[in-house]
Amino acid sequence: MIRLLYFSHAMPGLSDDQVRNILQSSRKNNPVIGVTGVLIYGGDMFMQVLEGPEQAVLRLYVKLLDDRRHSNSQIVQMSYAKERMFQNWSMGVIKTNPLKFEHIKKLLDHRLEAVHAEVFAETMREFVKQLNAEH
């Protein structure tokens, strides 16, 4: 199993309805392929964590590259995982400005370098805390 975190730029003028459509589609299709995760969005940014079987996650990411609702997708981190952190969410959602998350900022600042596994894990734990706080 792998965990992949990427960020991208939202299409200018992307509406809340369009984001809801993304979530509805993810929540319908992800359980079928064994993928869980979280979508963080705000302003003109998307960040998404996908976790699940390696081939399923990579195929989904390649498919997402063709989605015209965002552009300039960049993988921030990808690592093997022993267990899911987002097992309760076929696709959770956090609406905020992603750059407000201190841990995300660290990942973005160092995205072209090797990211220490614990920094990545701490970022994922922050996402889970945020999701749990909202539900």
A tleap script that builds the chain and sets N, CA, C and O, in Angstrom:
source leaprc.protein.ff14SB
mol = sequence {
  NMET ILE ARG LEU LEU TYR PHE SER HIE ALA
  MET PRO GLY LEU SER ASP ASP GLN VAL ARG
  ASN ILE LEU GLN SER SER ARG LYS ASN ASN
  PRO VAL ILE GLY VAL THR GLY VAL LEU ILE
  TYR GLY GLY ASP MET PHE MET GLN VAL LEU
  GLU GLY PRO GLU GLN ALA VAL LEU ARG LEU
  TYR VAL LYS LEU LEU ASP ASP ARG ARG HIE
  SER ASN SER GLN ILE VAL GLN MET SER TYR
  ALA LYS GLU ARG MET PHE GLN ASN TRP SER
  MET GLY VAL ILE LYS THR ASN PRO LEU LYS
  PHE GLU HIE ILE LYS LYS LEU LEU ASP HIE
  ARG LEU GLU ALA VAL HIE ALA GLU VAL PHE
  ALA GLU THR MET ARG GLU PHE VAL LYS GLN
  LEU ASN ALA GLU CHIE
}
set mol.1.N position { 0.851 -1.174 0.000 }
set mol.1.CA position { 0.000 0.000 0.000 }
set mol.1.C position { 0.898 1.239 0.000 }
set mol.1.O position { 1.966 1.255 0.611 }
set mol.2.N position { 0.428 2.280 -0.707 }
set mol.2.CA position { 1.173 3.539 -0.723 }
set mol.2.C position { 0.276 4.688 -0.293 }
set mol.2.O position { -0.951 4.583 -0.282 }
set mol.3.N position { 0.928 5.784 0.059 }
set mol.3.CA position { 0.252 7.045 0.371 }
set mol.3.C position { 0.906 8.108 -0.488 }
set mol.3.O position { 2.129 8.251 -0.489 }
set mol.4.N position { 0.092 8.853 -1.219 }
set mol.4.CA position { 0.587 9.864 -2.144 }
set mol.4.C position { -0.058 11.200 -1.792 }
set mol.4.O position { -1.273 11.279 -1.611 }
set mol.5.N position { 0.750 12.239 -1.697 }
set mol.5.CA position { 0.261 13.599 -1.451 }
set mol.5.C position { 0.678 14.448 -2.636 }
set mol.5.O position { 1.854 14.487 -3.001 }
set mol.6.N position { -0.290 15.129 -3.237 }
set mol.6.CA position { 0.036 16.040 -4.334 }
set mol.6.C position { -0.694 17.355 -4.125 }
set mol.6.O position { -1.679 17.419 -3.389 }
set mol.7.N position { -0.214 18.382 -4.766 }
set mol.7.CA position { -0.942 19.644 -4.782 }
set mol.7.C position { -1.066 20.113 -6.212 }
set mol.7.O position { -0.285 19.733 -7.083 }
set mol.8.N position { -2.077 20.957 -6.438 }
set mol.8.CA position { -2.323 21.487 -7.770 }
set mol.8.C position { -3.036 22.826 -7.638 }
set mol.8.O position { -3.457 23.218 -6.549 }
set mol.9.N position { -3.162 23.507 -8.745 }
set mol.9.CA position { -3.853 24.787 -8.784 }
set mol.9.C position { -5.270 24.569 -9.301 }
set mol.9.O position { -5.471 23.951 -10.346 }
set mol.10.N position { -6.240 25.076 -8.565 }
set mol.10.CA position { -7.636 24.958 -8.981 }
set mol.10.C position { -7.888 25.830 -10.205 }
set mol.10.O position { -7.265 26.877 -10.380 }
set mol.11.N position { -8.801 25.383 -11.039 }
set mol.11.CA position { -9.222 26.158 -12.195 }
set mol.11.C position { -9.787 27.495 -11.695 }
set mol.11.O position { -10.551 27.509 -10.730 }
set mol.12.N position { -9.430 28.605 -12.325 }
set mol.12.CA position { -9.994 29.893 -11.895 }
set mol.12.C position { -11.527 29.848 -11.898 }
set mol.12.O position { -12.144 29.364 -12.847 }
set mol.13.N position { -12.115 30.353 -10.838 }
set mol.13.CA position { -13.568 30.398 -10.740 }
set mol.13.C position { -14.225 29.080 -10.365 }
set mol.13.O position { -15.441 28.941 -10.498 }
set mol.14.N position { -13.444 28.106 -9.897 }
set mol.14.CA position { -14.012 26.825 -9.491 }
set mol.14.C position { -15.047 27.049 -8.398 }
set mol.14.O position { -14.763 27.704 -7.395 }
set mol.15.N position { -16.227 26.517 -8.588 }
set mol.15.CA position { -17.333 26.746 -7.656 }
set mol.15.C position { -17.402 25.665 -6.579 }
set mol.15.O position { -16.823 24.588 -6.721 }
set mol.16.N position { -18.118 25.974 -5.506 }
set mol.16.CA position { -18.345 24.982 -4.450 }
set mol.16.C position { -19.104 23.783 -5.003 }
set mol.16.O position { -18.873 22.655 -4.566 }
set mol.17.N position { -20.007 24.005 -5.958 }
set mol.17.CA position { -20.734 22.892 -6.575 }
set mol.17.C position { -19.772 21.959 -7.311 }
set mol.17.O position { -19.928 20.739 -7.258 }
set mol.18.N position { -18.796 22.519 -7.986 }
set mol.18.CA position { -17.821 21.687 -8.698 }
set mol.18.C position { -16.983 20.870 -7.708 }
set mol.18.O position { -16.668 19.709 -7.970 }
set mol.19.N position { -16.627 21.472 -6.582 }
set mol.19.CA position { -15.884 20.735 -5.558 }
set mol.19.C position { -16.764 19.626 -4.989 }
set mol.19.O position { -16.284 18.516 -4.759 }
set mol.20.N position { -18.044 19.911 -4.760 }
set mol.20.CA position { -18.965 18.875 -4.277 }
set mol.20.C position { -19.057 17.725 -5.272 }
set mol.20.O position { -19.128 16.563 -4.872 }
set mol.21.N position { -19.056 18.036 -6.554 }
set mol.21.CA position { -19.076 16.985 -7.587 }
set mol.21.C position { -17.822 16.117 -7.525 }
set mol.21.O position { -17.897 14.900 -7.689 }
set mol.22.N position { -16.675 16.741 -7.288 }
set mol.22.CA position { -15.430 15.987 -7.133 }
set mol.22.C position { -15.562 15.020 -5.959 }
set mol.22.O position { -15.210 13.846 -6.064 }
set mol.23.N position { -16.070 15.526 -4.850 }
set mol.23.CA position { -16.212 14.691 -3.651 }
set mol.23.C position { -17.217 13.564 -3.863 }
set mol.23.O position { -16.963 12.428 -3.463 }
set mol.24.N position { -18.354 13.864 -4.489 }
set mol.24.CA position { -19.361 12.827 -4.741 }
set mol.24.C position { -18.785 11.716 -5.616 }
set mol.24.O position { -18.993 10.532 -5.347 }
set mol.25.N position { -18.073 12.099 -6.645 }
set mol.25.CA position { -17.477 11.114 -7.540 }
set mol.25.C position { -16.429 10.280 -6.800 }
set mol.25.O position { -16.386 9.059 -6.948 }
set mol.26.N position { -15.589 10.940 -6.009 }
set mol.26.CA position { -14.557 10.231 -5.251 }
set mol.26.C position { -15.178 9.259 -4.261 }
set mol.26.O position { -14.730 8.120 -4.136 }
set mol.27.N position { -16.204 9.708 -3.562 }
set mol.27.CA position { -16.838 8.869 -2.545 }
set mol.27.C position { -17.566 7.682 -3.152 }
set mol.27.O position { -17.754 6.659 -2.493 }
set mol.28.N position { -17.972 7.817 -4.400 }
set mol.28.CA position { -18.626 6.708 -5.097 }
set mol.28.C position { -17.602 5.720 -5.653 }
set mol.28.O position { -17.767 4.507 -5.516 }
set mol.29.N position { -16.538 6.245 -6.283 }
set mol.29.CA position { -15.607 5.403 -7.022 }
set mol.29.C position { -14.435 4.858 -6.199 }
set mol.29.O position { -13.948 3.763 -6.479 }
set mol.30.N position { -13.982 5.596 -5.201 }
set mol.30.CA position { -12.796 5.171 -4.463 }
set mol.30.C position { -12.965 3.852 -3.706 }
set mol.30.O position { -12.040 3.040 -3.710 }
set mol.31.N position { -14.112 3.605 -3.055 }
set mol.31.CA position { -14.244 2.324 -2.349 }
set mol.31.C position { -14.122 1.117 -3.290 }
set mol.31.O position { -13.635 0.060 -2.889 }
set mol.32.N position { -14.558 1.279 -4.519 }
set mol.32.CA position { -14.504 0.186 -5.490 }
set mol.32.C position { -13.060 -0.225 -5.793 }
set mol.32.O position { -12.781 -1.402 -6.021 }
set mol.33.N position { -12.143 0.752 -5.794 }
set mol.33.CA position { -10.740 0.458 -6.113 }
set mol.33.C position { -9.851 0.383 -4.867 }
set mol.33.O position { -8.643 0.172 -4.967 }
set mol.34.N position { -10.464 0.558 -3.696 }
set mol.34.CA position { -9.720 0.423 -2.447 }
set mol.34.C position { -8.894 1.633 -2.059 }
set mol.34.O position { -7.892 1.500 -1.357 }
set mol.35.N position { -9.303 2.816 -2.508 }
set mol.35.CA position { -8.565 4.041 -2.213 }
set mol.35.C position { -9.318 4.860 -1.169 }
set mol.35.O position { -10.540 4.996 -1.232 }
set mol.36.N position { -8.571 5.403 -0.210 }
set mol.36.CA position { -9.113 6.335 0.778 }
set mol.36.C position { -8.253 7.592 0.737 }
set mol.36.O position { -7.198 7.612 0.103 }
set mol.37.N position { -8.712 8.643 1.420 }
set mol.37.CA position { -7.893 9.849 1.444 }
set mol.37.C position { -8.637 11.073 1.882 }
set mol.37.O position { -9.712 10.998 2.478 }
set mol.38.N position { -8.040 12.218 1.572 }
set mol.38.CA position { -8.602 13.509 1.950 }
set mol.38.C position { -8.262 14.539 0.880 }
set mol.38.O position { -7.180 14.516 0.294 }
set mol.39.N position { -9.208 15.441 0.637 }
set mol.39.CA position { -9.021 16.561 -0.277 }
set mol.39.C position { -9.009 17.833 0.556 }
set mol.39.O position { -9.948 18.097 1.308 }
set mol.40.N position { -7.959 18.612 0.425 }
set mol.40.CA position { -7.856 19.896 1.115 }
set mol.40.C position { -7.923 20.958 0.037 }
set mol.40.O position { -7.183 20.900 -0.946 }
set mol.41.N position { -8.809 21.928 0.217 }
set mol.41.CA position { -8.898 22.958 -0.813 }
set mol.41.C position { -9.199 24.300 -0.193 }
set mol.41.O position { -9.756 24.393 0.901 }
set mol.42.N position { -8.823 25.331 -0.908 }
set mol.42.CA position { -9.082 26.699 -0.492 }
set mol.42.C position { -8.315 27.635 -1.393 }
set mol.42.O position { -7.219 27.321 -1.856 }
set mol.43.N position { -8.902 28.784 -1.636 }
set mol.43.CA position { -8.259 29.717 -2.550 }
set mol.43.C position { -8.123 29.073 -3.903 }
set mol.43.O position { -9.098 28.578 -4.467 }
set mol.44.N position { -6.945 29.079 -4.414 }
set mol.44.CA position { -6.725 28.482 -5.733 }
set mol.44.C position { -5.918 27.195 -5.645 }
set mol.44.O position { -5.289 26.790 -6.623 }
set mol.45.N position { -5.930 26.550 -4.483 }
set mol.45.CA position { -5.093 25.368 -4.268 }
set mol.45.C position { -5.923 24.127 -3.947 }
set mol.45.O position { -6.974 24.202 -3.311 }
set mol.46.N position { -5.427 23.007 -4.400 }
set mol.46.CA position { -5.899 21.690 -3.983 }
set mol.46.C position { -4.691 20.956 -3.405 }
set mol.46.O position { -3.573 21.083 -3.903 }
set mol.47.N position { -4.932 20.207 -2.374 }
set mol.47.CA position { -3.977 19.201 -1.922 }
set mol.47.C position { -4.803 17.955 -1.704 }
set mol.47.O position { -5.917 18.025 -1.184 }
set mol.48.N position { -4.274 16.832 -2.090 }
set mol.48.CA position { -5.017 15.594 -1.920 }
set mol.48.C position { -4.071 14.489 -1.497 }
set mol.48.O position { -2.958 14.358 -2.007 }
set mol.49.N position { -4.553 13.691 -0.540 }
set mol.49.CA position { -3.850 12.491 -0.111 }
set mol.49.C position { -4.645 11.309 -0.635 }
set mol.49.O position { -5.857 11.229 -0.433 }
set mol.50.N position { -3.973 10.402 -1.299 }
set mol.50.CA position { -4.571 9.155 -1.770 }
set mol.50.C position { -3.792 8.019 -1.136 }
set mol.50.O position { -2.561 8.033 -1.136 }
set mol.51.N position { -4.494 7.037 -0.597 }
set mol.51.CA position { -3.816 5.876 -0.041 }
set mol.51.C position { -4.563 4.619 -0.434 }
set mol.51.O position { -5.790 4.603 -0.524 }
set mol.52.N position { -3.802 3.573 -0.664 }
set mol.52.CA position { -4.394 2.307 -1.061 }
set mol.52.C position { -3.389 1.476 -1.825 }
set mol.52.O position { -2.191 1.757 -1.783 }
set mol.53.N position { -3.865 0.443 -2.530 }
set mol.53.CA position { -2.961 -0.399 -3.317 }
set mol.53.C position { -2.174 0.453 -4.316 }
set mol.53.O position { -2.723 1.357 -4.947 }
set mol.54.N position { -0.900 0.153 -4.445 }
set mol.54.CA position { -0.014 0.975 -5.267 }
set mol.54.C position { -0.557 1.209 -6.673 }
set mol.54.O position { -0.617 2.355 -7.119 }
set mol.55.N position { -0.950 0.163 -7.374 }
set mol.55.CA position { -1.429 0.323 -8.747 }
set mol.55.C position { -2.707 1.160 -8.806 }
set mol.55.O position { -2.871 1.975 -9.713 }
set mol.56.N position { -3.604 0.965 -7.852 }
set mol.56.CA position { -4.862 1.722 -7.844 }
set mol.56.C position { -4.595 3.205 -7.619 }
set mol.56.O position { -5.183 4.048 -8.296 }
set mol.57.N position { -3.719 3.532 -6.680 }
set mol.57.CA position { -3.407 4.934 -6.390 }
set mol.57.C position { -2.726 5.581 -7.592 }
set mol.57.O position { -3.080 6.694 -7.980 }
set mol.58.N position { -1.765 4.897 -8.174 }
set mol.58.CA position { -1.050 5.479 -9.314 }
set mol.58.C position { -1.956 5.644 -10.524 }
set mol.58.O position { -1.877 6.654 -11.224 }
set mol.59.N position { -2.809 4.671 -10.775 }
set mol.59.CA position { -3.768 4.812 -11.893 }
set mol.59.C position { -4.715 5.981 -11.654 }
set mol.59.O position { -5.006 6.753 -12.568 }
set mol.60.N position { -5.191 6.106 -10.425 }
set mol.60.CA position { -6.093 7.217 -10.106 }
set mol.60.C position { -5.376 8.549 -10.279 }
set mol.60.O position { -5.946 9.484 -10.841 }
set mol.61.N position { -4.158 8.652 -9.815 }
set mol.61.CA position { -3.414 9.905 -9.956 }
set mol.61.C position { -3.228 10.261 -11.436 }
set mol.61.O position { -3.410 11.416 -11.821 }
set mol.62.N position { -2.874 9.297 -12.247 }
set mol.62.CA position { -2.718 9.557 -13.683 }
set mol.62.C position { -4.043 10.031 -14.279 }
set mol.62.O position { -4.064 10.938 -15.112 }
set mol.63.N position { -5.139 9.421 -13.854 }
set mol.63.CA position { -6.462 9.857 -14.329 }
set mol.63.C position { -6.746 11.290 -13.891 }
set mol.63.O position { -7.296 12.078 -14.660 }
set mol.64.N position { -6.372 11.630 -12.656 }
set mol.64.CA position { -6.615 12.977 -12.146 }
set mol.64.C position { -5.816 14.033 -12.905 }
set mol.64.O position { -6.221 15.194 -12.964 }
set mol.65.N position { -4.700 13.640 -13.477 }
set mol.65.CA position { -3.905 14.597 -14.252 }
set mol.65.C position { -4.681 15.156 -15.439 }
set mol.65.O position { -4.395 16.263 -15.897 }
set mol.66.N position { -5.660 14.404 -15.944 }
set mol.66.CA position { -6.456 14.859 -17.091 }
set mol.66.C position { -7.673 15.683 -16.685 }
set mol.66.O position { -8.388 16.191 -17.549 }
set mol.67.N position { -7.918 15.824 -15.386 }
set mol.67.CA position { -9.084 16.579 -14.905 }
set mol.67.C position { -8.826 18.074 -15.092 }
set mol.67.O position { -7.870 18.622 -14.543 }
set mol.68.N position { -9.671 18.713 -15.857 }
set mol.68.CA position { -9.480 20.128 -16.203 }
set mol.68.C position { -9.868 21.089 -15.083 }
set mol.68.O position { -9.739 22.303 -15.240 }
set mol.69.N position { -10.339 20.563 -13.961 }
set mol.69.CA position { -10.694 21.437 -12.838 }
set mol.69.C position { -9.467 21.864 -12.042 }
set mol.69.O position { -9.565 22.659 -11.107 }
set mol.70.N position { -8.314 21.329 -12.423 }
set mol.70.CA position { -7.063 21.746 -11.779 }
set mol.70.C position { -5.916 21.586 -12.778 }
set mol.70.O position { -6.058 20.938 -13.815 }
set mol.71.N position { -4.779 22.193 -12.437 }
set mol.71.CA position { -3.606 22.110 -13.315 }
set mol.71.C position { -2.337 22.152 -12.460 }
set mol.71.O position { -2.387 22.345 -11.246 }
set mol.72.N position { -1.222 21.968 -13.121 }
set mol.72.CA position { 0.084 22.031 -12.459 }
set mol.72.C position { 0.187 21.096 -11.261 }
set mol.72.O position { 0.702 21.483 -10.212 }
set mol.73.N position { -0.289 19.896 -11.411 }
set mol.73.CA position { -0.236 18.912 -10.335 }
set mol.73.C position { 1.216 18.502 -10.083 }
set mol.73.O position { 1.971 18.227 -11.016 }
set mol.74.N position { 1.587 18.467 -8.800 }
set mol.74.CA position { 2.936 18.067 -8.420 }
set mol.74.C position { 2.869 17.133 -7.221 }
set mol.74.O position { 2.227 17.439 -6.217 }
set mol.75.N position { 3.526 16.014 -7.334 }
set mol.75.CA position { 3.599 15.104 -6.198 }
set mol.75.C position { 4.561 15.694 -5.173 }
set mol.75.O position { 5.705 16.018 -5.490 }
set mol.76.N position { 4.077 15.827 -3.944 }
set mol.76.CA position { 4.891 16.340 -2.858 }
set mol.76.C position { 5.605 15.185 -2.163 }
set mol.76.O position { 6.786 15.279 -1.827 }
set mol.77.N position { 4.870 14.098 -1.954 }
set mol.77.CA position { 5.446 12.947 -1.258 }
set mol.77.C position { 4.694 11.686 -1.646 }
set mol.77.O position { 3.480 11.703 -1.851 }
set mol.78.N position { 5.434 10.603 -1.743 }
set mol.78.CA position { 4.826 9.299 -1.954 }
set mol.78.C position { 5.655 8.315 -1.139 }
set mol.78.O position { 6.884 8.310 -1.212 }
set mol.79.N position { 4.965 7.480 -0.361 }
set mol.79.CA position { 5.692 6.518 0.455 }
set mol.79.C position { 4.859 5.265 0.649 }
set mol.79.O position { 3.639 5.267 0.480 }
set mol.80.N position { 5.548 4.204 1.006 }
set mol.80.CA position { 4.843 2.975 1.360 }
set mol.80.C position { 4.242 3.156 2.744 }
set mol.80.O position { 4.801 3.857 3.588 }
set mol.81.N position { 3.101 2.520 2.972 }
set mol.81.CA position { 2.412 2.613 4.256 }
set mol.81.C position { 1.979 1.216 4.693 }
set mol.81.O position { 1.531 0.406 3.882 }
set mol.82.N position { 2.119 0.957 5.971 }
set mol.82.CA position { 1.703 -0.335 6.515 }
set mol.82.C position { 0.208 -0.360 6.810 }
set mol.82.O position { -0.441 -1.401 6.706 }
set mol.83.N position { -0.329 0.805 7.181 }
set mol.83.CA position { -1.758 0.882 7.491 }
set mol.83.C position { -2.317 2.214 7.018 }
set mol.83.O position { -1.580 3.173 6.793 }
set mol.84.N position { -3.611 2.250 6.875 }
set mol.84.CA position { -4.288 3.460 6.416 }
set mol.84.C position { -4.420 4.468 7.559 }
set mol.84.O position { -4.633 4.102 8.715 }
set mol.85.N position { -4.292 5.713 7.210 }
set mol.85.CA position { -4.571 6.783 8.170 }
set mol.85.C position { -5.970 7.344 7.938 }
set mol.85.O position { -6.558 7.937 8.842 }
set mol.86.N position { -6.505 7.161 6.737 }
set mol.86.CA position { -7.800 7.734 6.369 }
set mol.86.C position { -8.823 6.642 6.088 }
set mol.86.O position { -9.673 6.790 5.211 }
set mol.87.N position { -8.739 5.549 6.832 }
set mol.87.CA position { -9.615 4.398 6.594 }
set mol.87.C position { -11.098 4.737 6.721 }
set mol.87.O position { -11.938 4.033 6.160 }
set mol.88.N position { -11.431 5.793 7.443 }
set mol.88.CA position { -12.840 6.171 7.620 }
set mol.88.C position { -13.362 7.087 6.521 }
set mol.88.O position { -14.529 7.477 6.550 }
set mol.89.N position { -12.527 7.432 5.564 }
set mol.89.CA position { -12.939 8.391 4.544 }
set mol.89.C position { -12.613 7.888 3.148 }
set mol.89.O position { -11.444 7.799 2.773 }
set mol.90.N position { -13.652 7.555 2.372 }
set mol.90.CA position { -13.406 7.260 0.961 }
set mol.90.C position { -12.857 8.520 0.303 }
set mol.90.O position { -12.067 8.448 -0.639 }
set mol.91.N position { -13.282 9.673 0.807 }
set mol.91.CA position { -12.651 10.946 0.494 }
set mol.91.C position { -13.151 11.978 1.490 }
set mol.91.O position { -14.254 12.507 1.356 }
set mol.92.N position { -12.326 12.255 2.489 }
set mol.92.CA position { -12.634 13.316 3.442 }
set mol.92.C position { -12.361 14.658 2.793 }
set mol.92.O position { -11.755 14.731 1.725 }
set mol.93.N position { -12.812 15.720 3.446 }
set mol.93.CA position { -12.598 17.048 2.878 }
set mol.93.C position { -12.275 18.036 3.997 }
set mol.93.O position { -12.878 18.007 5.070 }
set mol.94.N position { -11.317 18.901 3.718 }
set mol.94.CA position { -10.985 20.005 4.599 }
set mol.94.C position { -10.980 21.250 3.724 }
set mol.94.O position { -10.215 21.348 2.765 }
set mol.95.N position { -11.843 22.198 4.065 }
set mol.95.CA position { -11.881 23.451 3.302 }
set mol.95.C position { -11.136 24.510 4.101 }
set mol.95.O position { -11.567 24.922 5.178 }
set mol.96.N position { -10.015 24.936 3.551 }
set mol.96.CA position { -9.179 25.924 4.221 }
set mol.96.C position { -8.115 26.391 3.256 }
set mol.96.O position { -8.042 25.916 2.123 }
set mol.97.N position { -7.308 27.298 3.691 }
set mol.97.CA position { -6.135 27.676 2.926 }
set mol.97.C position { -5.018 26.721 3.319 }
set mol.97.O position { -4.533 26.792 4.448 }
set mol.98.N position { -4.596 25.836 2.433 }
set mol.98.CA position { -3.625 24.815 2.830 }
set mol.98.C position { -2.310 25.372 3.342 }
set mol.98.O position { -1.625 24.699 4.111 }
set mol.99.N position { -1.943 26.558 2.947 }
set mol.99.CA position { -0.669 27.103 3.400 }
set mol.99.C position { -0.708 27.515 4.866 }
set mol.99.O position { 0.330 27.839 5.443 }
set mol.100.N position { -1.900 27.508 5.480 }
set mol.100.CA position { -1.998 27.795 6.908 }
set mol.100.C position { -1.508 26.627 7.746 }
set mol.100.O position { -1.183 26.803 8.920 }
set mol.101.N position { -1.450 25.460 7.172 }
set mol.101.CA position { -0.959 24.298 7.896 }
set mol.101.C position { 0.569 24.345 7.914 }
set mol.101.O position { 1.213 24.267 6.868 }
set mol.102.N position { 1.124 24.470 9.079 }
set mol.102.CA position { 2.573 24.572 9.215 }
set mol.102.C position { 3.284 23.369 8.595 }
set mol.102.O position { 4.318 23.520 7.943 }
set mol.103.N position { 2.730 22.183 8.800 }
set mol.103.CA position { 3.381 20.983 8.289 }
set mol.103.C position { 3.330 20.923 6.765 }
set mol.103.O position { 4.276 20.456 6.130 }
set mol.104.N position { 2.247 21.387 6.183 }
set mol.104.CA position { 2.154 21.406 4.727 }
set mol.104.C position { 3.179 22.374 4.159 }
set mol.104.O position { 3.825 22.091 3.149 }
set mol.105.N position { 3.320 23.508 4.812 }
set mol.105.CA position { 4.303 24.496 4.365 }
set mol.105.C position { 5.694 23.875 4.343 }
set mol.105.O position { 6.460 24.108 3.407 }
set mol.106.N position { 6.029 23.086 5.365 }
set mol.106.CA position { 7.339 22.424 5.390 }
set mol.106.C position { 7.491 21.479 4.197 }
set mol.106.O position { 8.543 21.432 3.559 }
set mol.107.N position { 6.435 20.735 3.907 }
set mol.107.CA position { 6.505 19.818 2.770 }
set mol.107.C position { 6.655 20.579 1.460 }
set mol.107.O position { 7.442 20.183 0.600 }
set mol.108.N position { 5.907 21.665 1.300 }
set mol.108.CA position { 6.001 22.452 0.072 }
set mol.108.C position { 7.391 23.059 -0.081 }
set mol.108.O position { 7.952 23.075 -1.177 }
set mol.109.N position { 7.945 23.560 1.030 }
set mol.109.CA position { 9.267 24.172 0.977 }
set mol.109.C position { 10.348 23.181 0.579 }
set mol.109.O position { 11.354 23.554 -0.023 }
set mol.110.N position { 10.135 21.920 0.916 }
set mol.110.CA position { 11.160 20.909 0.675 }
set mol.110.C position { 10.733 19.871 -0.359 }
set mol.110.O position { 11.279 18.768 -0.384 }
set mol.111.N position { 9.776 20.205 -1.204 }
set mol.111.CA position { 9.215 19.209 -2.108 }
set mol.111.C position { 10.225 18.671 -3.120 }
set mol.111.O position { 10.038 17.575 -3.649 }
set mol.112.N position { 11.275 19.412 -3.395 }
set mol.112.CA position { 12.270 18.932 -4.347 }
set mol.112.C position { 13.391 18.149 -3.668 }
set mol.112.O position { 14.312 17.660 -4.321 }
set mol.113.N position { 13.293 18.042 -2.337 }
set mol.113.CA position { 14.279 17.288 -1.569 }
set mol.113.C position { 13.609 16.026 -1.037 }
set mol.113.O position { 12.389 15.882 -1.116 }
set mol.114.N position { 14.391 15.140 -0.511 }
set mol.114.CA position { 13.828 13.969 0.168 }
set mol.114.C position { 13.173 14.446 1.457 }
set mol.114.O position { 13.800 15.148 2.251 }
set mol.115.N position { 11.928 14.072 1.665 }
set mol.115.CA position { 11.197 14.474 2.862 }
set mol.115.C position { 11.314 13.365 3.889 }
set mol.115.O position { 11.047 12.201 3.592 }
set mol.116.N position { 11.710 13.726 5.086 }
set mol.116.CA position { 11.836 12.741 6.155 }
set mol.116.C position { 10.473 12.103 6.408 }
set mol.116.O position { 9.457 12.797 6.450 }
set mol.117.N position { 10.452 10.805 6.572 }
set mol.117.CA position { 9.201 10.062 6.735 }
set mol.117.C position { 8.376 10.568 7.908 }
set mol.117.O position { 7.148 10.593 7.823 }
set mol.118.N position { 9.015 10.971 8.995 }
set mol.118.CA position { 8.260 11.430 10.166 }
set mol.118.C position { 7.571 12.772 9.903 }
set mol.118.O position { 6.474 13.011 10.408 }
set mol.119.N position { 8.195 13.636 9.130 }
set mol.119.CA position { 7.554 14.908 8.766 }
set mol.119.C position { 6.295 14.629 7.948 }
set mol.119.O position { 5.251 15.242 8.176 }
set mol.120.N position { 6.398 13.708 7.003 }
set mol.120.CA position { 5.244 13.328 6.190 }
set mol.120.C position { 4.154 12.716 7.062 }
set mol.120.O position { 2.983 13.068 6.922 }
set mol.121.N position { 4.523 11.804 7.959 }
set mol.121.CA position { 3.545 11.161 8.843 }
set mol.121.C position { 2.865 12.184 9.744 }
set mol.121.O position { 1.659 12.095 9.974 }
set mol.122.N position { 3.609 13.143 10.251 }
set mol.122.CA position { 3.014 14.176 11.114 }
set mol.122.C position { 2.005 15.012 10.341 }
set mol.122.O position { 0.965 15.387 10.883 }
set mol.123.N position { 2.301 15.309 9.081 }
set mol.123.CA position { 1.348 16.049 8.252 }
set mol.123.C position { 0.062 15.245 8.087 }
set mol.123.O position { -1.034 15.797 8.187 }
set mol.124.N position { 0.192 13.958 7.837 }
set mol.124.CA position { -0.993 13.108 7.685 }
set mol.124.C position { -1.789 13.061 8.991 }
set mol.124.O position { -3.019 13.077 8.959 }
set mol.125.N position { -1.107 13.004 10.135 }
set mol.125.CA position { -1.810 13.012 11.425 }
set mol.125.C position { -2.576 14.320 11.623 }
set mol.125.O position { -3.677 14.318 12.172 }
set mol.126.N position { -1.999 15.426 11.180 }
set mol.126.CA position { -2.694 16.719 11.274 }
set mol.126.C position { -3.975 16.713 10.440 }
set mol.126.O position { -4.998 17.249 10.866 }
set mol.127.N position { -3.919 16.111 9.259 }
set mol.127.CA position { -5.125 16.002 8.431 }
set mol.127.C position { -6.195 15.180 9.142 }
set mol.127.O position { -7.369 15.550 9.150 }
set mol.128.N position { -5.782 14.066 9.738 }
set mol.128.CA position { -6.749 13.201 10.439 }
set mol.128.C position { -7.370 13.956 11.608 }
set mol.128.O position { -8.579 13.866 11.820 }
set mol.129.N position { -6.562 14.705 12.381 }
set mol.129.CA position { -7.107 15.495 13.490 }
set mol.129.C position { -8.141 16.483 12.992 }
set mol.129.O position { -9.198 16.641 13.603 }
set mol.130.N position { -7.844 17.151 11.881 }
set mol.130.CA position { -8.763 18.142 11.315 }
set mol.130.C position { -10.065 17.462 10.887 }
set mol.130.O position { -11.150 17.974 11.163 }
set mol.131.N position { -9.964 16.335 10.228 }
set mol.131.CA position { -11.167 15.607 9.798 }
set mol.131.C position { -11.995 15.167 10.989 }
set mol.131.O position { -13.218 15.307 10.984 }
set mol.132.N position { -11.336 14.635 12.013 }
set mol.132.CA position { -12.060 14.185 13.209 }
set mol.132.C position { -12.729 15.351 13.933 }
set mol.132.O position { -13.827 15.197 14.468 }
set mol.133.N position { -12.084 16.501 13.954 }
set mol.133.CA position { -12.643 17.692 14.622 }
set mol.133.C position { -13.901 18.189 13.918 }
set mol.133.O position { -14.785 18.765 14.552 }
set mol.134.N position { -13.980 17.969 12.619 }
set mol.134.CA position { -15.118 18.459 11.841 }
set mol.134.C position { -16.280 17.481 11.834 }
set mol.134.O position { -17.371 17.830 11.384 }
set mol.135.N position { -16.074 16.264 12.322 }
set mol.135.CA position { -17.154 15.260 12.287 }
set mol.135.C position { -17.511 14.860 13.661 }
set mol.135.O position { -18.396 14.026 13.851 }
savepdb mol mol.pdb
quit
